[in-house]
C-alpha cells in the first residue's frame, strides 16, 4: 500500500521489486518495525516525515516483521526498529534502535544525493551517451557553483578532450581539486598536453619521424578519427616500445579511459597494444 508518493508498505512478495530493484534508481530506506514496538512507533513518524520532506531523493519502505518474518531473517534483523538503506541492490548502511531526529536526519543526508551530486550524475549520463557539448555545459554549470567538485572537473576534462581540445583540460589538470578522481585525471594528462600543443597549430617536426607520427596521431584524434590515431600510436610502439618513456602507450591508455572498457575500439586496440608490447 502506498502511504505517500515516497513511502510504501512492502511484503515478502513485493520486497524484490519495491526495494532491491528500485534501489538501482534511488536509495531505499527500509524500516523493519512492528505495531507492538514502542520505539518503532517513535522512529516511524520521524522517517516518514523526512521522506516527505526529502521530496523523492530517497524512498521509505516499511516492513512489518510480524507479517513478514522471512524478510527479517533474510536481512539479519535481531531487534527492532532496524533501519537498512539499500543502494544498487545492496545494503549500503544501517542502524538499530530509535535514534533522535538529528541523528536520523544526518543518516538520510549521507545517503541521499545532494543537488550537486544529482547534477553530476545527469552530466555523466550525457557523457556516457556521447552528447559531448551537452555534457560539457552541464559540468560547467556544476563547477560554476562549486569549483572544488572533483567529479565535475574530471567530467569537464573528459568532455573537452573527446572533442579534441587540450588547452583548457591541461589548465584544469594542473590545478585539479582534491578527490578520488585524481587517479583517472592523471592518466589523461599526457593526452591533454599533446592536444594543447596541436590545438594552437603546434609543431610539425621534420627531423624526427617518430615525433612527426606522434603529433600526426594527436591531430587525427583531435579531428575525431580515433582508429587512425590509435593505429599511428601503435606503429610508433612497433618501431620503438620505449619511445619518449612510453608516451604512445600512455596516450592509448588515456584514450581507453575516455572511451570506457566496454567500447569496441577499447577492446580491439587494447588487444593490439598487448600484442605489440608483449
SERO-4910 file (N, C-alpha, C, O; in steps of 0.05 Angstrom, whole numbers):
BEGIN
 pado doro    nc1    nc2    nc3   cac1   cac2   cac3    cc1    cc2    cc3    oc1    oc2    oc3
  Unk    A     17    -24      0      0      0      0     18     25      0     36     27     17
  Unk    A     13     43    -18     27     69    -19     17     87      4     -7     93      6
  Unk    A     36     95     21     28    114     43     31    143     33     17    160     44
  Unk    A     48    147     15     50    173      1     66    168    -24     72    145    -30
  Unk    A     74    189    -38     89    184    -63    116    173    -57    129    161    -75
  Unk    A    127    176    -33    154    167    -27    155    147     -4    177    140      5
  Unk    A    133    137      5    132    117     27    114     94     18     92     99      7
  Unk    A    123     70     24    107     47     15    110     24     36    132     20     47
  Unk    A     88     10     41     89    -15     56     98    -37     38     87    -40     16
  Unk    A    117    -54     46    126    -76     29    123   -102     44    123   -103     68
  Unk    A    120   -123     28    116   -150     39    138   -169     27    154   -160     10
  Unk    A    137   -194     35    156   -213     24    151   -216     -7    170   -221    -21
  Unk    A    127   -212    -15    121   -215    -44    130   -191    -60    136   -194    -84
  Unk    A    131   -168    -48    137   -143    -63    165   -132    -58    173   -113    -71
  Unk    A    179   -143    -39    205   -132    -30    225   -130    -53    239   -110    -55
  Unk    A    227   -151    -69    247   -151    -90    243   -128   -109    262   -113   -116
  Unk    A    218   -123   -118    213   -102   -137    214    -74   -124    225    -56   -135
  Unk    A    201    -72   -100    198    -46    -88    224    -36    -74    227    -12    -70
  Unk    A    241    -55    -66    266    -46    -52    291    -52    -69    305    -34    -76
  Unk    A    296    -78    -74    321    -85    -86    324    -73   -114    344    -60   -120
  Unk    A    304    -78   -131    305    -67   -158    303    -37   -158    317    -23   -173
  Unk    A    285    -26   -143    281      3   -142    306     17   -132    311     40   -140
  Unk    A    322      4   -115    346     17   -104    367     23   -125    387     36   -120
  Unk    A    364     11   -149    382     18   -171    375     45   -183    392     57   -197
  Unk    A    352     56   -177    343     82   -187    348    104   -166    356    126   -173
  Unk    A    343     98   -141    348    117   -119    350    102    -93    342     79    -92
  Unk    A    362    113    -72    365     99    -47    338     92    -35    318    107    -37
  Unk    A    336     68    -23    312     59    -10    319     53     19    336     36     25
  Unk    A    305     66     38    309     62     66    287     44     76    264     50     74
  Unk    A    295     21     88    276      1     97    274      2    127    294      0    142
  Unk    A    250      6    137    244      8    166    231    -19    174    207    -23    168
  Unk    A    246    -35    188    235    -60    199    222    -54    226    236    -44    244
  Unk    A    196    -58    229    182    -49    253    159    -69    259    155    -89    245
  Unk    A    145    -64    281    121    -79    289    103    -61    305    112    -43    318
  Unk    A     77    -66    303     58    -48    317     60    -48    347     53    -28    360
  Unk    A     70    -69    359     72    -71    389     98    -58    399    102    -56    424
  Unk    A    116    -50    381    143    -40    388    142    -10    394    139      6    375
  Unk    A    144     -2    419    143     26    426    164     43    412    157     64    400
  Unk    A    190     36    412    210     52    398    204     54    368    211     74    356
  Unk    A    192     33    357    185     34    328    165     57    323    166     70    303
  Unk    A    146     60    342    125     80    338    136    108    342    124    128    335
  Unk    A    160    110    355    173    136    357    189    142    332    189    164    321
  Unk    A    204    122    322    222    126    299    206    128    273    213    144    256
  Unk    A    185    112    270    170    111    245    161    139    235    166    145    212
  Unk    A    148    154    252    139    181    242    162    199    235    159    216    217
  Unk    A    185    196    248    209    213    240    217    206    212    222    223    195
  Unk    A    220    180    206    228    171    179    207    180    158    215    189    137
  Unk    A    182    178    165    161    185    146    162    215    140    159    224    117
  Unk    A    166    231    161    167    260    157    191    268    140    189    285    123
  Unk    A    214    255    145    238    261    129    235    252    100    246    265     82
  Unk    A    221    230     96    216    220     69    199    240     53    205    246     30
  Unk    A    179    250     66    161    270     53    177    296     48    175    308     27
  Unk    A    192    304     68    208    329     66    229    327     44    235    347     31
  Unk    A    241    303     40    262    300     20    251    302     -8    267    306    -27
  Unk    A    225    298    -12    213    302    -38    223    283    -60    223    291    -83
  Unk    A    230    259    -52    237    239    -73    266    233    -76    274    218    -94
  Unk    A    284    245    -59    312    238    -61    318    210    -50    338    199    -56
  Unk    A    299    200    -34    301    172    -26    272    162    -22    253    177    -20
  Unk    A    270    135    -20    244    122    -16    244    108     11    264     95     18
  Unk    A    222    109     26    220     95     51    202     71     47    179     74     39
  Unk    A    212     47     54    197     22     52    194     11     80    213      8     95
  Unk    A    169      6     89    163     -3    116    156    -33    115    140    -42     99
  Unk    A    170    -48    132    166    -77    134    157    -85    162    171    -81    181
  Unk    A    132    -95    163    121   -105    189    133   -133    193    126   -152    178
  Unk    A    151   -136    213    165   -161    216    146   -184    226    152   -207    221
  Unk    A    124   -177    239    105   -197    247     92   -210    223     87   -234    223
  Unk    A     87   -194    203     73   -204    179     93   -215    158     86   -229    140
  Unk    A    119   -207    161    139   -215    141    164   -225    155    186   -214    152
  Unk    A    161   -247    171    184   -256    186    208   -266    169    231   -264    178
  Unk    A    203   -276    145    225   -285    129    243   -263    120    267   -267    117
  Unk    A    232   -239    116    249   -216    109    267   -209    132    290   -202    128
  Unk    A    256   -210    156    272   -203    180    295   -223    183    318   -215    189
  Unk    A    290   -249    178    311   -269    179    331   -265    157    355   -266    161
  Unk    A    321   -260    133    339   -257    109    359   -235    113    382   -237    105
  Unk    A    350   -213    126    368   -190    129    379   -187    157    388   -165    165
  Unk    A    378   -208    172    392   -209    198    382   -190    218    398   -179    234
  Unk    A    356   -185    219    344   -166    238    343   -180    265    328   -200    269
  Unk    A    359   -170    285    359   -182    311    341   -168    331    332   -180    350
  Unk    A    336   -143    326    318   -127    343    306   -104    326    317    -97    305
  Unk    A    284    -94    336    271    -72    322    267    -48    340    266    -51    365
  Unk    A    266    -25    328    267    -19    300    295    -24    288    316    -19    302
  Unk    A    296    -32    263    321    -35    249    318    -21    222    298    -25    208
  Unk    A    337     -4    215    335     12    190    359      4    173    382      6    181
  Unk    A    353     -4    148    374    -12    129    370      3    103    348      3     92
  Unk    A    391     16     94    389     32     70    401     17     46    424      7     48
  Unk    A    386     14     25    394     -1      1    402     18    -21    389     39    -26
  Unk    A    423     11    -35    431     26    -60    443      6    -79    460    -11    -71
  Unk    A    435      7   -104    444    -11   -124    441    -41   -116    458    -57   -122
  Unk    A    419    -46   -103    412    -74    -96    425    -85    -71    419   -108    -64
  Unk    A    441    -69    -58    455    -78    -34    451    -60    -10    444    -36    -14
  Unk    A    454    -71     14    453    -54     38    477    -36     38    500    -46     38
  Unk    A    473    -11     39    495      9     39    503     17     67    527     19     73
  Unk    A    483     21     84    488     28    112    463     22    129    442     17    117
  Unk    A    465     23    155    443     15    172    447     25    200    469     33    208
  Unk    A    425     25    216    427     30    245    404     16    259    385      8    246
  Unk    A    406     13    285    386      0    301    377     17    324    392     34    333
  Unk    A    352     13    332    342     28    355    329     55    347    333     64    324
  Unk    A    314     66    365    301     92    360    320    114    365    324    123    387
  Unk    A    332    124    343    351    147    345    336    173    345    315    175    334
  Unk    A    348    194    357    336    220    357    336    231    328    352    223    312
  Unk    A    318    250    323    314    261    296    340    272    284    345    267    261
  Unk    A    356    287    299    381    297    286    399    275    276    412    278    255
  Unk    A    400    253    291    417    230    282    405    218    257    420    212    238
  Unk    A    379    214    256    366    203    233    369    221    209    373    212    187
  Unk    A    367    247    214    369    266    192    397    265    180    400    266    155
  Unk    A    418    263    196    445    261    186    449    235    170    462    234    150
  Unk    A    436    213    180    437    187    166    426    190    138    437    180    119
  Unk    A    403    203    136    390    207    110    406    225     92    409    220     68
  Unk    A    417    247    103    433    265     87    457    252     75    465    259     53
  Unk    A    470    234     90    493    220     79    485    201     57    501    194     39
  Unk    A    461    191     59    451    171     39    441    184     14    448    176     -8
  Unk    A    424    203     17    410    215     -7    429    234    -21    444    249     -9
  Unk    A    430    233    -48    448    250    -63    440    279    -60    417    286    -59
  Unk    A    460    296    -60    456    325    -59    448    335    -86    449    320   -106
  Unk    A    440    360    -87    433    372   -113    457    371   -132    454    366   -156
  Unk    A    481    377   -121    505    376   -138    511    348   -148    518    344   -171
  Unk    A    507    328   -131    512    300   -139    492    292   -161    500    278   -180
  Unk    A    467    300   -158    448    294   -179    455    308   -205    452    296   -227
  Unk    A    465    332   -204    473    347   -228    497    333   -241    498    331   -266
  Unk    A    516    324   -225    539    309   -236    530    283   -249    540    276   -270
  Unk    A    512    269   -236    502    244   -248    488    249   -275    492    233   -294
  Unk    A    473    270   -277    460    277   -302    481    283   -323    478    275   -346
  Unk    A    501    299   -316    522    306   -335    537    281   -343    545    278   -367
  Unk    A    542    263   -325    557    238   -331    540    220   -350    552    206   -367
  Unk    A    514    221   -347    497    205   -366    499    217   -394    498    202   -414
  Unk    A    501    243   -396    505    256   -422    532    248   -434    534    243   -458
  Unk    A    552    247   -417    578    238   -426    578    209   -435    589    203   -456
  Unk    A    564    192   -420    563    164   -427    548    159   -453    555    140   -468
  Unk    A    529    176   -459    514    173   -484    526    190   -507    514    192   -528
  Unk    A    549    201   -502    565    215   -522    552    241   -532    555    248   -555
  Unk    A    538    254   -514    528    281   -520    550    300   -509    545    313   -489
  Unk    A    572    302   -523    595    316   -512    590    345   -506    596    353   -483
  Unk    A    580    362   -524    576    390   -517    556    394   -494    560    411   -477
  Unk    A    535    378   -494    515    380   -472    528    372   -445    522    385   -425
  Unk    A    544    351   -446    558    343   -421    577    365   -412    578    372   -388
  Unk    A    592    377   -430    610    399   -424    595    421   -409    604    431   -389
  Unk    A    572    429   -421    557    451   -409    546    444   -381    546    461   -363
  Unk    A    538    419   -378    527    410   -352    549    410   -331    544    418   -308
  Unk    A    573    401   -338    595    401   -318    603    429   -312    610    435   -289
  Unk    A    603    447   -331    610    475   -326    590    487   -306    597    503   -289
  Unk    A    565    480   -309    544    491   -291    550    483   -262    547    499   -243
  Unk    A    558    457   -258    564    448   -231    589    463   -220    589    472   -197
  Unk    A    610    465   -236    634    478   -227    631    508   -223    645    520   -207
  Unk    A    611    520   -236    606    549   -231    596    553   -203    600    574   -191
  Unk    A    583    533   -192    573    535   -164    593    524   -144    593    534   -121
  Unk    A    610    506   -152    630    494   -134    654    485   -150    654    464   -162
  Unk    A    674    502   -151    698    496   -167    715    474   -155    734    465   -167
  Unk    A    708    465   -130    723    443   -118    711    416   -123    721    396   -112
  Unk    A    690    415   -139    677    389   -145    694    373   -164    695    378   -188
  Unk    A    709    353   -154    728    339   -170    715    321   -191    726    317   -212
  Unk    A    691    311   -185    677    294   -204    669    311   -228    671    301   -251
  Unk    A    660    335   -224    653    353   -246    677    362   -261    676    364   -285
  Unk    A    699    366   -247    724    374   -260    734    352   -279    742    358   -302
  Unk    A    733    327   -269    741    305   -286    722    303   -310    731    299   -333
  Unk    A    696    305   -306    677    303   -328    682    325   -348    679    320   -372
  Unk    A    688    349   -340    693    371   -359    718    365   -375    719    369   -399
  Unk    A    739    355   -362    763    348   -376    757    326   -397    766    329   -420
  Unk    A    742    306   -390    736    284   -409    720    295   -432    725    288   -455
  Unk    A    699    311   -426    682    321   -448    697    340   -467    691    341   -491
  Unk    A    717    354   -457    733    371   -474    754    355   -490    757    360   -514
  Unk    A    767    336   -477    787    320   -492    775    305   -515    786    304   -537
  Unk    A    752    293   -510    740    277   -531    731    294   -555    726    284   -577
  Unk    A    728    320   -550    722    339   -571    748    350   -584    747    368   -601
  Unk    A    771    340   -576    796    347   -588    809    373   -577    826    384   -589
  Unk    A    800    381   -553    811    405   -541    829    399   -518    823    382   -501
  Unk    A    852    412   -517    872    405   -497    881    428   -479    891    423   -457
  Unk    A    879    453   -488    889    475   -472    875    477   -446    887    478   -425
  Unk    A    848    479   -446    833    482   -421    836    457   -403    839    461   -379
  Unk    A    834    433   -414    838    409   -397    865    409   -383    868    402   -360
  Unk    A    886    418   -397    913    419   -385    913    439   -362    925    434   -341
  Unk    A    899    461   -365    897    481   -343    882    469   -319    890    473   -296
  Unk    A    860    455   -325    844    443   -303    861    422   -288    861    421   -264
  Unk    A    875    405   -304    890    384   -292    914    394   -276    923    382   -257
  Unk    A    924    418   -284    946    430   -269    938    440   -242    955    445   -225
  Unk    A    912    444   -238    902    454   -212    877    438   -204    857    449   -196
  Unk    A    880    411   -205    857    394   -202    848    393   -173    865    391   -155
  Unk    A    822    394   -168    812    393   -140    819    366   -127    820    346   -140
  Unk    A    822    367   -101    827    342    -86    803    324    -88    780    333    -87
  Unk    A    808    298    -91    786    279    -93    796    253   -105    818    251   -115
  Unk    A    779    232   -103    786    206   -113    789    205   -143    800    185   -153
  Unk    A    779    225   -157    780    225   -186    808    231   -197    813    229   -221
  Unk    A    826    239   -179    853    247   -189    867    225   -203    881    230   -223
  Unk    A    864    200   -195    878    178   -207    871    176   -237    889    172   -253
  Unk    A    846    178   -244    838    177   -272    846    203   -286    855    202   -309
  Unk    A    844    225   -272    852    251   -285    881    250   -292    889    261   -313
  Unk    A    898    238   -276    926    237   -281    932    221   -306    951    227   -321
  Unk    A    917    200   -312    921    184   -336    915    200   -361    925    194   -382
  Unk    A    898    221   -358    890    236   -382    910    259   -388    909    271   -409
  Unk    A    928    265   -369    946    288   -372    963    287   -397    966    307   -410
  Unk    A    976    264   -403    993    264   -428    977    271   -453    987    286   -470
  Unk    A    953    261   -455    936    267   -479    929    296   -479    930    309   -500
  Unk    A    922    307   -456    914    335   -454    938    353   -463    933    373   -478
  Unk    A    962    347   -455    985    364   -461    991    363   -491    997    384   -503
  Unk    A    989    340   -504    994    339   -532    972    352   -548    977    366   -568
  Unk    A    947    349   -540    925    362   -553    928    393   -550    922    408   -569
  Unk    A    938    401   -527    943    430   -524    964    440   -544    962    462   -554
  Unk    A    985    423   -549   1005    431   -568    994    435   -596    999    454   -610
  Unk    A    977    415   -605    967    416   -632    943    435   -635    936    443   -657
  Unk    A    930    441   -613    906    458   -614    914    486   -625    898    498   -639
  Unk    A    938    495   -619    947    520   -630    964    517   -654    983    533   -659
  Unk    A    957    497   -671    973    491   -695   1002    487   -688   1020    501   -698
  Unk    A   1006    468   -670   1032    464   -658   1053    452   -676   1050    454   -701
  Unk    A   1073    439   -665   1097    431   -681   1092    411   -703   1075    393   -701
  Unk    A   1107    415   -724   1108    396   -747   1137    387   -750   1150    396   -769
  Unk    A   1147    370   -733   1175    363   -733   1183    349   -760   1168    333   -770
  Unk    A   1206    357   -770   1215    346   -795   1240    328   -792   1245    311   -809
  Unk    A   1254    331   -770   1279    316   -766   1275    291   -750   1295    276   -745
  Unk    A   1251    286   -740   1246    262   -723   1220    249   -733   1198    260   -728
  Unk    A   1223    227   -747   1200    214   -760   1180    205   -739   1155    208   -743
  Unk    A   1189    193   -717   1171    183   -696   1156    206   -683   1132    204   -676
  Unk    A   1170    228   -678   1156    251   -666   1135    263   -685   1114    271   -676
  Unk    A   1142    263   -711   1122    272   -731   1097    254   -730   1075    264   -732
  Unk    A   1101    228   -728   1079    210   -726   1062    214   -701   1038    213   -701
  Unk    A   1077    220   -679   1063    225   -654   1044    249   -656   1021    247   -647
  Unk    A   1054    271   -667   1037    294   -669   1015    290   -690    993    301   -687
  Unk    A   1021    275   -711   1000    270   -731    978    252   -719    954    257   -724
  Unk    A    985    233   -702    965    217   -689    948    234   -670    924    230   -668
  Unk    A    961    253   -657    946    271   -639    926    288   -655    904    293   -646
  Unk    A    935    298   -678    917    314   -695    893    297   -705    871    306   -706
  Unk    A    899    272   -712    877    254   -721    857    250   -698    833    250   -703
  Unk    A    867    247   -674    849    244   -651    832    270   -648    808    268   -644
  Unk    A    845    293   -650    831    318   -647    809    322   -668    788    335   -662
  Unk    A    812    309   -691    792    311   -713    771    290   -710    752    289   -726
  Unk    A    774    272   -690    754    252   -686    759    226   -700    743    207   -699
  Unk    A    782    223   -713    790    198   -727    805    181   -707    830    179   -709
  Unk    A    792    168   -689    805    154   -667    819    129   -677    842    124   -669
  Unk    A    807    113   -695    822     89   -705    849     96   -718    869     83   -712
  Unk    A    849    116   -735    874    124   -748    894    135   -728    918    129   -730
  Unk    A    884    149   -708    902    159   -687    915    136   -671    939    137   -666
  Unk    A    899    117   -664    909     94   -649    927     76   -665    947     65   -655
  Unk    A    921     73   -691    939     59   -709    966     72   -710    987     58   -710
  Unk    A    966     98   -712    992    113   -713   1008    109   -687   1032    106   -689
  Unk    A    995    109   -664   1009    105   -639   1020     77   -637   1043     73   -627
  Unk    A   1005     58   -647   1015     30   -647   1039     27   -665   1058     13   -658
  Unk    A   1039     41   -688   1062     39   -706   1087     50   -693   1109     39   -697
  Unk    A   1084     71   -678   1108     82   -663   1119     61   -644   1143     57   -643
  Unk    A   1101     48   -629   1109     28   -610   1122      4   -623   1140     -9   -612
  Unk    A   1113     -3   -647   1125    -25   -662   1154    -19   -669   1171    -38   -670
  Unk    A   1160      6   -674   1188     14   -680   1205     18   -655   1228     12   -655
  Unk    A   1192     29   -634   1207     35   -610   1188     34   -586   1174     54   -581
  Unk    A   1188     12   -572   1169      9   -549   1175     29   -527   1156     36   -512
  Unk    A   1199     38   -525   1206     57   -503   1207     86   -512   1218    103   -498
  Unk    A   1195     92   -536   1197    119   -546   1185    139   -526   1163    136   -517
  Unk    A   1201    159   -521   1194    181   -502   1182    169   -476   1161    178   -467
  Unk    A   1196    149   -465   1189    137   -440   1160    125   -441   1146    126   -421
  Unk    A   1153    114   -464   1127    100   -466   1104    119   -471   1081    112   -465
  Unk    A   1109    143   -481   1087    162   -484   1065    152   -502   1042    156   -496
  Unk    A   1071    139   -525   1049    129   -542   1031    109   -527   1006    109   -530
  Unk    A   1043     93   -510   1027     74   -493   1009     90   -474    986     83   -470
  Unk    A   1020    111   -462   1005    127   -443    981    141   -457    959    143   -446
  Unk    A    986    150   -482    964    162   -498    942    142   -504    919    149   -502
  Unk    A    950    118   -511    930     97   -516    914     91   -491    889     88   -493
  Unk    A    927     89   -469    913     84   -444    894    107   -437    872    102   -426
  Unk    A    902    131   -443    884    154   -438    860    153   -456    838    159   -447
  Unk    A    863    145   -481    841    142   -499    822    120   -490    797    123   -490
  Unk    A    833     98   -480    817     76   -470    800     86   -446    777     80   -443
  Unk    A    813    102   -429    799    113   -405    776    131   -414    754    130   -401
  Unk    A    780    146   -435    758    164   -444    735    148   -456    712    154   -451
  Unk    A    742    127   -472    721    112   -485    707     93   -466    683     87   -470
  Unk    A    720     83   -446    708     63   -428    716     35   -436    722     29   -459
  Unk    A    715     17   -417    724    -11   -421    707    -26   -441    717    -44   -454
  Unk    A    681    -19   -443    663    -34   -460    662    -24   -489    648    -36   -505
  Unk    A    675     -3   -495    675      8   -522    689    -12   -541    710    -22   -534
  Unk    A    678    -17   -564    691    -36   -583    719    -28   -591    737    -45   -593
  Unk    A    724     -2   -594    751      7   -600    771      1   -577    793     -6   -582
  Unk    A    761      5   -553    778     -1   -530    786    -31   -530    809    -38   -527
  Unk    A    766    -48   -534    772    -77   -534    791    -84   -556    810   -100   -552
  Unk    A    786    -73   -580    803    -80   -603    832    -71   -599    850    -86   -603
  Unk    A    835    -45   -592    862    -34   -591    877    -42   -566    901    -41   -565
  Unk    A    862    -49   -545    876    -59   -521    889    -86   -527    912    -91   -519
  Unk    A    875   -102   -542    887   -128   -551    911   -123   -569    932   -136   -566
  Unk    A    909   -104   -587    931    -98   -605    955    -87   -590    978    -93   -596
  Unk    A    949    -70   -570    971    -59   -554    985    -81   -539   1010    -81   -538
  Unk    A    970    -99   -528    983   -122   -513   1000   -138   -532   1022   -147   -524
  Unk    A    991   -143   -557   1007   -159   -575   1033   -145   -583   1053   -158   -589
  Unk    A   1032   -118   -584   1056   -103   -591   1076   -103   -568   1100   -105   -572
  Unk    A   1065    -99   -544   1083    -96   -521   1094   -123   -510   1116   -124   -500
  Unk    A   1077   -144   -514   1085   -169   -501   1088   -192   -521   1094   -214   -514
***
